[in-house]
Amino acid sequence: MAIKFQYNKTSLTNLGKQLKVRQKALPTLKNKESALRSSVLEAKKESERLASELEASLKRYDYLAALWNEFDPGLVRIVDVDLRTVKVAGVKTPKLDEIHYEIRPFNAFVKPAWYADGVAILKELSRLGIESEVYMEKRRILEFQRKKTTQKVNLYEKVQIPGYKEAIRKIKRYMEDEENLSKASSKIVKNRHAAEEEEEQA
C-alpha cells in the first residue's frame, strides 16, 4: 500500500500524527490478538468437552435403547433458549443462560416407572447439545475477530508504520535538500553581488 504524501510541512505533520496513532494502537492490538487467541482455544476445548460429555452420556444410556421405543417423543419440547451476551476481549459472544422446556403431563400410574427419568435424561442430553453448539458459535465469532485483529496488526506493523516512516524520511530529506539549495543559491547571489561591487569600485 503506497502512502500518498506531498513534499511540504503540512504533509509531514499529518504523516507524523498518523504514525503516532498507529504506534500507540499497535501494542493494544497485539494484546487483543493474544487474548482472542487464548479465548478461541478455551472455547474450542469447552465445546469439545461438552460434545464428548454428550457422547459419553448417550453411551451411558445405551441400555435404555429398547425402552425409548415406548417413550413419547412429544412429551418434552424445548420452548425457548435464553442466551446473553458476554464480552471477551471486547468482542460480544453468546452464553447459554437457560433452556425452557415444556413437559406434557403424563399419568405416572399408567406410564412406565422410568418415564420421569426419561424426561430428566432428555433434558440433560439437550442441554449438553445446545451448550456445545453455543460454544462452537462463540469460537467461530472469536476466531473471525482474531483473524481481523491479526490482519490489522500485520497491516500496521509490516505496511503502514514502515510506510509512514519512509515517507517522513523522504519529505525530510527533500526539505533539507531544498534548504541546502536555497542556502547555496543565496551564497552564489551574494558572491556575485560582491564581485560586481568590486568591479564597479575598480
Rosetta blueprint (number, residue, H / E / L):
1 M L
2 A L
3 I L
4 K L
5 F L
6 Q L
7 Y L
8 N L
9 K H
10 T H
11 S H
12 L H
13 T H
14 N H
15 L H
16 G H
17 K H
18 Q H
19 L H
20 K H
21 V H
22 R H
23 Q H
24 K H
25 A H
26 L H
27 P H
28 T H
29 L H
30 K H
31 N H
32 K H
33 E H
34 S H
35 A H
36 L H
37 R H
38 S H
39 S H
40 V H
41 L H
42 E H
43 A H
44 K H
45 K H
46 E H
47 S H
48 E H
49 R H
50 L H
51 A H
52 S H
53 E H
54 L H
55 E H
56 A H
57 S H
58 L H
59 K H
60 R H
61 Y L
62 D H
63 Y H
64 L H
65 A L
66 A L
67 L H
68 W H
69 N H
70 E H
71 F L
72 D L
73 P H
74 G H
75 L H
76 V E
77 R E
78 I E
79 V E
80 D E
81 V E
82 D E
83 L E
84 R E
85 T E
86 V E
87 K E
88 V E
89 A L
90 G L
91 V E
92 K E
93 T E
94 P E
95 K E
96 L E
97 D E
98 E E
99 I E
100 H E
101 Y E
102 E E
103 I E
104 R L
105 P L
106 F L
107 N L
108 A L
109 F L
110 V L
111 K L
112 P L
113 A L
114 W L
115 Y H
116 A H
117 D H
118 G H
119 V H
120 A H
121 I H
122 L H
123 K H
124 E H
125 L H
126 S H
127 R H
128 L H
129 G H
130 I H
131 E H
132 S H
133 E H
134 V H
135 Y H
136 M H
137 E H
138 K H
139 R H
140 R H
141 I H
142 L H
143 E H
144 F H
145 Q H
146 R H
147 K H
148 K H
149 T H
150 T H
151 Q H
152 K H
153 V H
154 N H
155 L H
156 Y H
157 E H
158 K H
159 V H
160 Q H
161 I H
162 P H
163 G H
164 Y H
165 K H
166 E H
167 A H
168 I H
169 R H
170 K H
171 I H
172 K H
173 R H
174 Y H
175 M H
176 E H
177 D H
178 E H
179 E H
180 N H
181 L H
182 S H
183 K H
184 A H
185 S H
186 S H
187 K H
188 I H
189 V H
190 K H
191 N H
192 R H
193 H H
194 A H
195 A H
196 E H
197 E H
198 E H
199 E H
200 E H
201 Q H
202 A L
